[in-house]
Each structure stands twice: as structure tokens, then as C-alpha cells.
Amino acid sequence: MIAAAALSMGKGFTNALRADRSDDFQWRPASVLVTGSNPYREFIDHAHRERITSATENNALPNYPLTGYVFLAPFGAVEWGNAKVAWAVLNLLCAGGVAISIAVLAGPPGSRERRIGLLAALAMLCSAPARDQIAAGQHTLFALCAFLGAWIAGRRERRWWLSALLIAVSWFKFTVTVPLSIAFLFRKGRWREPAAALTLHAGLFALACAWTGTPPLTYLRDYAESARLALEVSGIRSDVWDTLSLGRLILPESGLAGLGLSVGWLGAAVWLAAKRDRRSRKADDLEVLAILAVPATLAGFHLRYDFVALGLAAAWVATRSVPRDACFPLAATIALNWYGARVLERLYFEPIDAVNGIWAAPGILGLNAIALLHWLACLWLVGRLTLGEASPVPTASHHGIGKKRDRSAPARIEGPDIAPAPDAPISSSSRASSREI
């Protein structure tokens, strides 16, 4: 499995270095910011320009918050060719960091749960979304690695500042990591880490405004307009039926339906995560993060490559005593998204260039079927865990670290100041996924 994951990541890396790839890497906006200019204005003033990714330039659509470009400034300060190589290498390192972090959350050193958690993470690295993250120069692996690093680092009181810094970095891909950050509010005293991260973002925003001589309200207005134009001009549509896409079907001329669906879906998952966390006596970090990861990949706007975050859910259902009728449908649809969608692409997609192409009818029907099945599985999981009264026995510690448990002894929760709880539960589009082979 390690060899397969290495081959998969290697393929993504070599594709990232192609002249027309790393197309989602936000190098151009970061380089504009480095020069002291507004990174959104260039695009807003020429919204219908041709999007170009070549050996010498990349003009990715600037649809990320301003503070994200501050974090990318070191890459924007060097020329495009070197920047994309450095970013591809960093993405590879982050992919490994995500896999290790998931294994750490799954169980203590030497435990069966840690080994299985690592296998689930390696399966994620073998998936098409993981390769596409590397090949496209995307940011979810980078953000997820920073977030999981923050969660693990912050377990030690004296490292809360490092956790806060990593949380701030992770919010670069806020559509995935901000929902996950709600988990910090479930842990006593850990609210200060996201609070400090928010303060850091406010400081970076003020610094960027001063650096470019642009008023804060102008930046907020330009970001909203740039994000709107990026979706309109690019023609990108979600291939996973995210809440914003479903909202447009309900109210095509308004974003209120999508916003309402996003808030409602996230709210239901947060309520469920909090309930399960109380029942496990705050003993299972992986479960909380996995339950939040499910809506995090469907609320807002997403493409299938963001489903790397479901590696948390895959490790959870593989290592915890979750009711089979709840976890099996979710695991099956994760596999369909990780591998099945790429099979459909090979059969029914005719590429035009590195980004665009034409889908045959069977491929469109197949992708929509996968999206529908995934939503049904997620809704069933939330409903089943909400209404279920079963109390599975936990198999891993709160911290995911510690001594190996004697398998002849009853399962128990191991962690500081946590009492044994033997009955506690632990429970795309026109822009195709053909970003990478």
C-alpha cells in the first residue's frame, strides 16, 4: 500500500510540473500582492481575459481571501517555474503529513487502530482526488495538514501558540478547515487557539491593506466581486452536488437558498458531533473530526478533489465501532468518489485541454448518480447516529498516543483526566476531474 501511494503521489507530482498544470496554484495573485498591488483588481478589470497556464506564467483566478495570499507571498516572490516546483514538493510533504496525522488520531502507537488508520490514509493517497490535488497545485492537502498538525500540537498546553499559527495557515482553504475548526470549541480551553488564529488573520489583513495602500472595505468588496466573477467567467460547476449548487437549482437568481442549505447542513453535523462527543466523554478526537469532515466537503462550493478530507471519515469507519448500516454506505460512496469517478472519466470524457472537455451522457449520469448516492449516505449517517441508541465500545484513546493496550483487558478510554467509560460510543463539471491521470 505504501508503494501504491508513493506511485500515485509521484504521478501527481510529475503532472504538476507539466507546462499546463499547477493551474489552480494562486501564484499570480500572490506575486501581485508582493509588488504592493491589489491582487483582485487586475482580474476584475479584465475578467474575460483568457486563462493561461504555461511554462512561464499562470494567471489563476483570484478567488481566495487576501490573507491567503500573504501566506503564499514567499512563492509569489520567485518566478513561476521555481514557485510551482516548490509548491508541488510542499504538497507532497503535506500529503505525507495528512496520512501520518490520521494514523495518530486513529490509535496509540503500535495499536491495530493506528495501523488500520494508516491504511485508510494511504488509500486516500492512492485516490484520484489526492493526485489531482498535487497535479492542479491545489490547497486542500496543505490546509488539512496544517489543521491536523494544529489539533495534535495543541494537545500540549505549552504549544497552543503553534496550534494557533497552524490554524491560521489552514484557513487558507477555509471552505474545508473552518467547519473542522468548530471541534476546538468542544474541548475545554482550546477555544483560544482559533481565537488567536482569527486575531492573526485580522493583523495580516491590516498589514496587507497598509502594504498596498488599499482601504479594508475596498478589499472586502473586491474579494466578493472577484469570487463571483471567477465562477461566472470560468464556467466551473461542482460535480459533487455541493450545497451552493443545490441552492442554485432552488433559487437560480439568489444565493440565499445555497446559504441556507449550507448553514442547515453544517448545523446538523455540529449538533451530532457535539452529542457524540459528550457521550464518549470527549474521548475520541477522530470521531469528532470525521463527523465534521462529512459536511465540510459538501457545504459551500467544492470539486471532487476536496474529498481528500474524507480520509478522516474513512479512518473513523475503519477503526471504530460505528453501526455497520450507518458506516458501510458512507465508506462505499467515498470509494466511488475516490476511484469510481475516475473510471467514468476514462470511459466517457473527451478532453479538450488540461482543464476542459466534453462528457458523454453515460458519464454525466454516472457522476450524478455518485453525487446522489453520496448525499443519501451522508444523510443516512447523520440520521442513524442521531436516532440510534447503541453504545459501541471505544477502541482508541483521546490523544491517539500512549501505551499499547492489553488485548485481554476490557476496552477503555485512556487519556489524562478521563474516566473509563466502557459503554461510551465511538463510534467536475465542465472543468473535468481529468486534471490528472
C-alpha positions as CSV (number, residue, x, y, z in Angstrom):
1,M,0.0,0.0,0.0
2,I,2.9,2.4,0.7
3,A,4.4,1.6,-2.7
4,A,1.0,2.3,-4.4
5,A,0.6,5.6,-2.5
6,A,4.1,6.6,-3.5
7,L,3.4,5.8,-7.2
8,S,0.1,7.8,-7.0
9,M,1.8,10.8,-5.4
10,G,4.7,10.6,-7.9
11,K,2.3,10.6,-10.8
12,G,0.6,13.7,-9.4
13,F,3.9,15.4,-8.9
14,T,5.1,14.8,-12.4
15,N,1.8,16.1,-13.8
16,A,2.1,19.2,-11.6
17,L,5.4,20.0,-13.4
18,R,3.9,19.9,-16.8
19,A,3.7,23.3,-18.6
20,D,-0.1,23.5,-18.5
21,R,-0.5,22.2,-14.9
22,S,-0.4,23.5,-11.4
23,D,-3.2,25.6,-12.9
24,D,-5.0,26.2,-9.6
25,F,-1.9,27.4,-7.7
26,Q,-2.6,31.0,-6.8
27,W,0.8,32.2,-7.8
28,R,-0.2,35.3,-9.9
29,P,-2.3,36.9,-7.2
30,A,0.4,36.3,-4.6
31,S,3.0,37.8,-6.9
32,V,0.8,40.9,-7.5
33,L,0.5,41.3,-3.7
34,V,4.2,41.1,-3.3
35,T,4.6,44.1,-5.6
36,G,2.3,46.2,-3.5
37,S,-0.8,46.0,-5.7
38,N,-4.4,44.8,-5.2
39,P,-4.4,41.1,-6.3
40,Y,-8.1,41.2,-7.2
41,R,-8.2,44.4,-9.2
42,E,-6.1,43.1,-12.2
43,F,-8.7,40.3,-12.7
44,I,-11.8,42.4,-12.1
45,D,-10.6,44.9,-14.7
46,H,-10.0,42.1,-17.2
47,A,-12.5,39.5,-16.1
48,H,-12.9,38.0,-19.5
49,R,-9.3,37.5,-20.3
50,E,-8.1,34.1,-21.4
51,R,-6.9,31.9,-18.5
52,I,-3.3,30.8,-19.2
53,T,-1.0,28.3,-17.5
54,S,2.2,27.8,-19.4
55,A,5.9,27.3,-18.7
56,T,6.4,31.0,-18.0
57,E,3.2,32.2,-16.4
58,N,0.0,31.4,-14.5
59,N,-2.9,33.7,-14.1
60,A,-5.2,31.7,-11.8
61,L,-8.5,33.4,-10.9
62,P,-8.0,35.2,-7.6
63,N,-10.9,33.7,-5.5
64,Y,-9.2,33.3,-2.2
65,P,-9.2,35.7,0.8
66,L,-6.4,38.3,1.0
67,T,-4.7,36.8,4.0
68,G,-4.2,33.6,2.0
69,Y,-2.0,35.4,-0.4
70,V,0.1,36.7,2.5
71,F,0.9,33.1,3.3
72,L,1.7,32.4,-0.4
73,A,3.9,35.6,-0.6
74,P,7.2,33.6,-0.4
75,F,6.1,31.7,-3.6
76,G,4.9,34.9,-5.3
77,A,8.3,36.4,-4.7
78,V,10.0,33.9,-7.1
79,E,9.4,33.2,-10.8
80,W,6.6,30.9,-11.8
81,G,8.7,27.9,-12.8
82,N,10.6,27.6,-9.5
83,A,7.5,28.5,-7.5
84,K,5.4,25.7,-8.9
85,V,8.2,23.1,-8.3
86,A,8.5,24.3,-4.7
87,W,4.7,24.2,-4.2
88,A,4.5,20.7,-5.7
89,V,7.2,19.5,-3.3
90,L,5.4,21.1,-0.3
91,N,2.1,19.5,-1.4
92,L,3.9,16.1,-1.4
93,L,5.2,16.7,2.1
94,C,1.7,17.8,3.2
95,A,0.2,14.6,1.8
96,G,2.5,12.6,3.9
97,G,1.7,14.8,6.9
98,V,-2.0,14.2,6.5
99,A,-1.5,10.4,6.3
100,I,0.6,10.4,9.5
101,S,-1.8,12.7,11.3
102,I,-4.8,10.5,10.5
103,A,-2.9,7.4,11.8
104,V,-2.0,9.3,15.0
105,L,-5.7,10.2,15.6
106,A,-6.8,6.6,14.9
107,G,-5.0,5.0,17.8
108,P,-2.0,4.8,20.1
109,P,1.5,3.7,18.9
110,G,1.7,0.0,17.9
111,S,-2.1,-0.5,18.1
112,R,-4.2,-2.2,15.5
113,E,-6.2,1.0,15.1
114,R,-3.2,3.0,14.2
115,R,-2.2,0.5,11.5
116,I,-5.7,0.4,10.1
117,G,-5.9,4.2,10.2
118,L,-2.6,4.4,8.3
119,L,-4.0,2.0,5.6
120,A,-7.1,4.2,5.3
121,A,-4.9,7.3,4.8
122,L,-2.8,5.5,2.3
123,A,-5.9,4.5,0.4
124,M,-6.7,8.2,0.3
125,L,-3.3,9.0,-1.2
126,C,-3.9,6.4,-3.9
127,S,-7.1,8.1,-4.9
128,A,-7.7,10.3,-7.9
129,P,-8.6,13.4,-5.7
130,A,-5.2,13.2,-4.0
131,R,-3.4,13.0,-7.3
132,D,-5.5,15.8,-8.6
133,Q,-4.6,18.0,-5.6
134,I,-0.9,17.6,-6.4
135,A,-1.3,18.0,-10.2
136,A,-3.5,21.0,-10.0
137,G,-1.4,22.8,-7.4
138,Q,-4.5,22.8,-5.2
139,H,-4.5,23.7,-1.5
140,T,-6.7,21.2,0.4
141,L,-3.8,18.9,1.4
142,F,-1.8,21.9,2.5
143,A,-4.6,23.3,4.6
144,L,-5.6,19.9,6.0
145,C,-2.1,19.1,7.0
146,A,-1.8,22.4,8.9
147,F,-5.1,21.9,10.6
148,L,-4.4,18.3,11.8
149,G,-0.9,19.5,12.9
150,A,-2.6,22.2,14.9
151,W,-5.0,19.8,16.5
152,I,-2.2,17.4,17.6
153,A,0.2,20.1,18.6
154,G,-2.3,21.9,20.7
155,R,-2.8,18.9,23.0
156,R,0.2,20.1,24.8
157,E,-0.7,23.2,26.7
158,R,2.6,24.9,26.1
159,R,2.2,24.6,22.3
160,W,-1.1,26.4,22.0
161,W,0.6,29.2,20.1
162,L,1.9,26.8,17.5
163,S,-1.6,25.4,17.1
164,A,-3.0,28.9,16.7
165,L,-0.4,29.6,13.9
166,L,-1.2,26.4,12.1
167,I,-4.9,27.0,12.3
168,A,-4.4,30.4,10.8
169,V,-2.5,28.8,7.9
170,S,-5.1,26.1,7.5
171,W,-7.8,28.7,6.9
172,F,-6.3,29.5,3.5
173,K,-8.7,26.7,2.3
174,F,-11.4,27.9,4.7
175,T,-14.2,26.0,3.0
176,V,-12.8,22.8,4.3
177,T,-11.0,23.8,7.6
178,V,-13.3,26.4,9.1
179,P,-16.0,23.7,9.7
180,L,-13.4,21.4,11.1
181,S,-12.2,24.2,13.5
182,I,-15.6,24.0,15.3
183,A,-14.2,20.9,17.0
184,F,-11.9,23.2,19.1
185,L,-14.9,24.6,20.8
186,F,-15.7,21.1,22.1
187,R,-12.5,20.9,24.1
188,K,-12.0,22.8,27.3
189,G,-9.6,25.7,26.9
190,R,-9.0,25.1,23.2
191,W,-11.2,28.0,22.1
192,R,-8.3,30.3,22.5
193,E,-6.4,28.7,19.6
194,P,-8.9,29.6,16.8
195,A,-9.5,32.9,18.6
196,A,-5.7,33.6,18.3
197,A,-5.8,32.5,14.7
198,L,-8.6,34.9,14.0
199,T,-6.6,37.7,15.6
200,L,-3.6,36.8,13.4
201,H,-5.7,36.9,10.3
202,A,-7.0,40.4,11.3
203,G,-3.4,41.5,11.8
204,L,-2.3,40.1,8.4
205,F,-5.3,41.7,6.7
206,A,-4.4,45.1,8.2
207,L,-0.8,44.6,7.2
208,A,-1.8,43.8,3.6
209,C,-4.1,46.9,3.4
210,A,-1.2,49.1,4.6
211,W,1.3,47.4,2.2
212,T,-0.9,48.0,-0.8
213,G,-2.5,51.3,0.3
214,T,-6.0,49.9,-0.2
215,P,-8.8,50.5,2.3
216,P,-10.2,47.4,4.1
217,L,-13.8,47.9,2.7
218,T,-12.4,48.1,-0.8
219,Y,-10.6,44.7,-0.3
220,L,-13.7,43.1,1.1
221,R,-15.8,44.4,-1.9
222,D,-13.2,43.3,-4.4
223,Y,-12.8,39.9,-3.0
224,A,-16.6,39.2,-3.2
225,E,-16.7,40.5,-6.7
226,S,-13.7,38.6,-7.8
227,A,-15.1,35.3,-6.3
228,R,-18.4,35.9,-8.1
229,L,-16.7,36.7,-11.5
230,A,-14.4,33.7,-11.1
231,L,-17.4,31.3,-11.0
232,E,-19.2,33.2,-13.8
233,V,-16.3,33.5,-16.2
234,S,-14.7,30.1,-15.7
235,G,-18.0,28.2,-16.1
236,I,-16.8,25.8,-13.4
237,R,-19.7,23.9,-11.8
238,S,-19.5,21.5,-8.9
239,D,-19.6,17.8,-9.8
240,V,-20.4,16.7,-6.3
241,W,-23.8,18.5,-5.7
242,D,-22.5,20.8,-3.0
243,T,-25.0,23.0,-1.1
244,L,-24.3,26.1,-3.2
245,S,-25.0,24.1,-6.4
246,L,-28.2,22.7,-5.0
247,G,-29.2,26.1,-3.8
248,R,-28.9,27.5,-7.4
249,L,-31.4,24.8,-8.5
250,I,-33.9,26.1,-6.0
251,L,-33.3,29.8,-6.4
252,P,-31.3,30.4,-9.6
253,E,-31.0,34.2,-9.1
254,S,-30.2,34.2,-5.4
255,G,-27.6,32.7,-3.2
256,L,-29.9,32.6,-0.2
257,A,-31.0,29.0,-0.8
258,G,-27.4,27.8,-1.0
259,L,-26.5,29.7,2.1
260,G,-29.5,28.3,4.0
261,L,-28.6,24.7,2.9
262,S,-25.0,25.2,3.9
263,V,-25.9,26.5,7.4
264,G,-28.5,23.9,8.0
265,W,-26.3,21.0,6.9
266,L,-23.3,22.2,8.9
267,G,-25.6,22.9,11.9
268,A,-27.0,19.4,11.9
269,A,-23.4,17.9,11.8
270,V,-22.2,20.2,14.5
271,W,-25.1,19.2,16.7
272,L,-24.4,15.5,16.1
273,A,-20.7,15.8,16.6
274,A,-21.3,17.6,20.0
275,K,-23.8,14.9,21.0
276,R,-21.4,12.1,20.2
277,D,-18.5,13.9,21.8
278,R,-20.5,14.2,25.1
279,R,-21.4,10.5,25.1
280,S,-17.8,9.5,24.6
281,R,-16.8,11.9,27.4
282,K,-14.7,13.9,25.0
283,A,-12.6,10.8,24.4
284,D,-12.4,10.4,20.6
285,D,-10.9,13.2,18.6
286,L,-11.1,11.2,15.3
287,E,-14.8,10.8,15.6
288,V,-15.5,14.5,16.1
289,L,-13.3,15.5,13.2
290,A,-14.7,12.8,10.9
291,I,-18.3,13.8,11.6
292,L,-17.4,17.4,10.8
293,A,-15.4,16.4,7.7
294,V,-18.5,14.9,6.1
295,P,-20.4,18.3,5.8
296,A,-17.2,20.2,5.3
297,T,-16.8,18.6,1.9
298,L,-20.4,19.3,0.7
299,A,-21.2,22.7,2.3
300,G,-20.2,25.7,0.2
301,F,-18.5,25.2,-3.2
302,H,-16.4,22.1,-3.8
303,L,-15.0,19.9,-6.5
304,R,-14.2,16.3,-6.1
305,Y,-10.5,16.8,-5.3
306,D,-11.6,18.3,-1.9
307,F,-12.8,14.8,-0.9
308,V,-9.3,14.1,0.3
309,A,-10.7,15.4,3.6
310,L,-12.9,12.3,3.8
311,G,-9.7,10.4,4.7
312,L,-10.7,11.2,8.3
313,A,-14.1,9.6,7.8
314,A,-12.6,6.6,6.1
315,A,-10.2,6.0,9.1
316,W,-13.1,6.5,11.5
317,V,-15.4,3.9,10.0
318,A,-12.5,1.5,9.7
319,T,-11.3,1.8,13.3
320,R,-14.4,2.5,15.4
321,S,-17.5,0.5,16.3
322,V,-19.8,2.5,14.2
323,P,-23.1,0.7,13.3
324,R,-22.5,-1.1,10.0
325,D,-25.7,0.1,8.5
326,A,-24.5,3.7,9.0
327,C,-20.9,3.4,8.0
328,F,-21.0,1.0,5.1
329,P,-22.9,3.3,2.7
330,L,-20.6,6.2,3.5
331,A,-17.5,4.1,3.0
332,A,-18.9,2.8,-0.3
333,T,-19.6,6.3,-1.6
334,I,-16.2,7.5,-0.5
335,A,-14.7,4.7,-2.6
336,L,-16.9,5.7,-5.6
337,N,-15.7,9.3,-5.3
338,W,-12.1,8.4,-4.8
339,Y,-11.9,5.7,-7.6
340,G,-15.2,5.2,-9.4
341,A,-15.5,8.7,-10.8
342,R,-12.1,8.4,-12.5
343,V,-13.2,5.2,-14.2
344,L,-16.2,7.1,-15.6
345,E,-13.8,9.8,-16.8
346,R,-11.6,7.3,-18.6
347,L,-14.6,5.8,-20.4
348,Y,-16.8,8.8,-21.2
349,F,-14.8,12.0,-21.1
350,E,-13.1,13.5,-24.2
351,P,-10.5,16.1,-23.1
352,I,-10.1,19.4,-25.0
353,D,-7.2,20.7,-22.9
354,A,-5.7,20.1,-19.5
355,V,-8.8,21.6,-17.9
356,N,-11.8,21.4,-20.2
357,G,-13.5,18.6,-22.1
358,I,-16.8,17.0,-23.1
359,W,-18.7,14.4,-21.2
360,A,-20.8,11.7,-22.9
361,A,-24.3,11.1,-21.5
362,P,-23.4,7.9,-19.6
363,G,-20.6,9.7,-17.8
364,I,-22.8,12.6,-16.8
365,L,-25.5,10.2,-15.5
366,G,-22.8,8.2,-13.6
367,L,-21.3,11.2,-11.9
368,N,-24.8,12.5,-10.9
369,A,-25.6,9.0,-9.5
370,I,-22.4,9.0,-7.4
371,A,-23.3,12.5,-6.1
372,L,-26.9,11.4,-5.2
373,L,-25.7,8.3,-3.5
374,H,-23.1,10.2,-1.5
375,W,-25.7,12.7,-0.3
376,L,-28.1,9.8,0.7
377,A,-25.3,8.0,2.5
378,C,-24.3,11.2,4.4
379,L,-27.9,12.0,5.4
380,W,-28.5,8.4,6.5
381,L,-25.3,8.5,8.6
382,V,-26.4,11.7,10.4
383,G,-29.9,10.4,10.9
384,R,-28.8,7.0,12.0
385,L,-26.3,8.3,14.6
386,T,-28.7,10.9,15.8
387,L,-31.6,8.4,16.5
388,G,-29.5,5.4,17.3
389,E,-29.3,4.3,20.9
390,A,-26.4,1.8,20.5
391,S,-23.3,2.5,22.6
392,P,-20.3,0.8,20.9
393,V,-17.2,0.3,22.9
394,P,-14.4,2.8,22.2
395,T,-11.1,1.3,20.9
396,A,-8.8,4.3,20.9
397,S,-7.5,6.9,23.3
398,H,-8.4,10.6,23.4
399,H,-5.0,11.6,22.3
400,G,-4.3,8.7,20.0
401,I,-1.0,8.2,21.8
402,G,0.0,6.1,24.8
403,K,0.9,2.6,25.7
404,K,-0.4,-0.4,23.8
405,R,-3.5,-1.8,25.4
406,D,-3.5,-5.4,26.7
407,R,-6.0,-7.0,24.3
408,S,-7.1,-9.4,27.0
409,A,-8.3,-6.5,29.1
410,P,-11.6,-4.7,28.6
411,A,-11.5,-1.8,26.2
412,R,-11.3,1.6,28.0
413,I,-10.6,5.2,27.2
414,E,-7.0,6.2,28.1
415,G,-6.2,9.8,28.5
416,P,-5.5,12.4,31.1
417,D,-8.4,13.2,33.4
418,I,-10.8,10.9,31.6
419,A,-12.5,8.2,33.5
420,P,-13.1,4.7,32.0
421,A,-16.3,4.6,30.0
422,P,-16.9,1.0,28.8
423,D,-20.3,1.9,27.4
424,A,-19.3,5.2,25.7
425,P,-19.9,5.3,21.9
426,I,-17.2,5.8,19.5
427,S,-18.4,5.2,17.5
428,S,-16.3,18.3,-12.4
429,S,-18.1,19.6,-14.1
430,S,-17.1,21.2,-17.4
431,R,-13.8,21.5,-15.8
432,A,-13.3,17.9,-15.6
433,S,-11.7,15.8,-12.9
434,S,-9.4,14.9,-15.8
435,R,-6.8,17.1,-14.2
436,E,-4.5,14.2,-13.9
437,I,-4.0,10.6,-15.0
